[in-house]
Amino acid sequence: MIKATFYYSKNGALTGFNIKGHSGYAESGSDIICASVSSAAYMVANTIMEIMGVKADARVDDSGEMTFIIPEESADKTNDILQGLKLHINELSLQYPKNVTITTTEV
């Protein structure tokens, strides 16, 4: 199962996400859910860092787990794109509840 956690500051600003796991919907290389989540997460991270020029802590480990955190002072600038990713993954979790979960946490 893919587990997506979105991070919010104490002030309520969306400051990042962690995505880990595999959906198990299909075998590796043919899994449309994993491909959809991965592609969206990379697009958001690349847009924020490379296009918008926001410094971020972005990590992907050998298992494919991705953690992406921006400084709280950049949250206004990046809110819309991070909210878009959250909406995208939430919609996938509604369509594929056995394969994707989404949570939020305060950091």
C-alpha positions as CSV (number, residue, x, y, z in Angstrom):
1,M,0.0,0.0,0.0
2,I,1.2,3.5,-0.8
3,K,1.1,5.7,2.3
4,A,1.2,9.5,1.8
5,T,1.6,11.8,4.7
6,F,1.3,15.6,4.3
7,Y,3.1,17.8,6.8
8,Y,1.6,21.0,8.3
9,S,3.3,23.5,10.5
10,K,1.8,24.6,13.8
11,N,0.5,27.6,12.0
12,G,-1.4,25.4,9.5
13,A,1.0,25.9,6.5
14,L,1.4,22.9,4.2
15,T,5.2,22.3,4.3
16,G,5.8,19.0,2.7
17,F,5.1,15.3,2.3
18,N,6.4,11.7,2.7
19,I,5.3,9.0,0.3
20,K,6.3,5.4,0.8
21,G,5.3,1.9,-0.2
22,H,4.0,0.2,-3.2
23,S,0.3,0.0,-4.2
24,G,0.3,-3.7,-5.0
25,Y,-2.2,-3.1,-7.8
26,A,0.0,-4.7,-10.5
27,E,3.5,-6.0,-10.8
28,S,6.4,-3.6,-10.8
29,G,6.7,-1.7,-14.1
30,S,3.0,-2.1,-14.9
31,D,1.4,-0.5,-11.8
32,I,-0.6,2.5,-12.9
33,I,-1.2,3.7,-9.3
34,C,2.5,3.7,-8.4
35,A,3.3,5.5,-11.6
36,S,0.6,8.1,-11.0
37,V,1.8,8.9,-7.5
38,S,5.5,8.8,-8.4
39,S,5.1,11.0,-11.4
40,A,3.0,13.6,-9.6
41,A,5.4,13.7,-6.6
42,Y,8.4,14.2,-8.7
43,M,6.7,16.9,-10.8
44,V,5.7,18.8,-7.7
45,A,9.2,18.5,-6.2
46,N,11.0,19.5,-9.4
47,T,8.6,22.4,-10.0
48,I,9.1,23.8,-6.5
49,M,12.9,23.5,-6.5
50,E,13.8,24.1,-10.1
51,I,11.1,26.4,-11.5
52,M,10.1,28.3,-8.4
53,G,13.6,28.3,-6.9
54,V,12.6,27.2,-3.4
55,K,15.2,25.5,-1.3
56,A,13.9,22.2,0.0
57,D,15.0,19.1,1.8
58,A,14.2,16.4,-0.8
59,R,15.2,12.8,-0.3
60,V,14.5,9.5,-2.0
61,D,15.9,6.3,-0.5
62,D,16.7,3.0,-2.1
63,S,13.2,1.7,-1.5
64,G,11.6,4.6,-3.3
65,E,10.4,6.4,-0.2
66,M,10.3,10.2,-0.9
67,T,10.4,12.9,1.7
68,F,10.1,16.6,0.7
69,I,10.1,19.5,3.1
70,I,10.1,23.2,2.4
71,P,10.9,26.0,4.9
72,E,7.7,27.4,6.5
73,E,8.5,30.9,5.1
74,S,8.1,29.5,1.6
75,A,4.7,27.9,2.3
76,D,2.7,30.7,0.8
77,K,4.6,30.5,-2.4
78,T,4.2,26.7,-2.7
79,N,0.8,26.1,-1.2
80,D,-1.2,25.7,-4.4
81,I,1.1,23.1,-5.9
82,L,1.4,21.1,-2.7
83,Q,-2.4,21.3,-2.3
84,G,-2.7,20.0,-5.9
85,L,-0.6,17.0,-5.1
86,K,-2.6,16.3,-1.9
87,L,-5.8,16.5,-3.9
88,H,-4.4,14.2,-6.6
89,I,-3.4,11.5,-4.1
90,N,-6.6,11.9,-2.1
91,E,-8.6,11.2,-5.3
92,L,-6.5,8.1,-6.0
93,S,-7.1,7.0,-2.4
94,L,-10.9,7.3,-3.0
95,Q,-10.7,5.3,-6.2
96,Y,-8.3,2.7,-4.9
97,P,-8.8,2.6,-1.1
98,K,-7.0,-0.8,-0.8
99,N,-3.9,0.6,-2.5
100,V,-3.5,4.2,-1.3
101,T,-3.9,6.0,2.1
102,I,-3.4,9.6,2.9
103,T,-2.9,11.3,6.3
104,T,-1.8,14.6,7.7
105,T,0.4,15.4,10.6
106,E,1.7,18.5,12.4
107,V,5.4,19.0,12.4
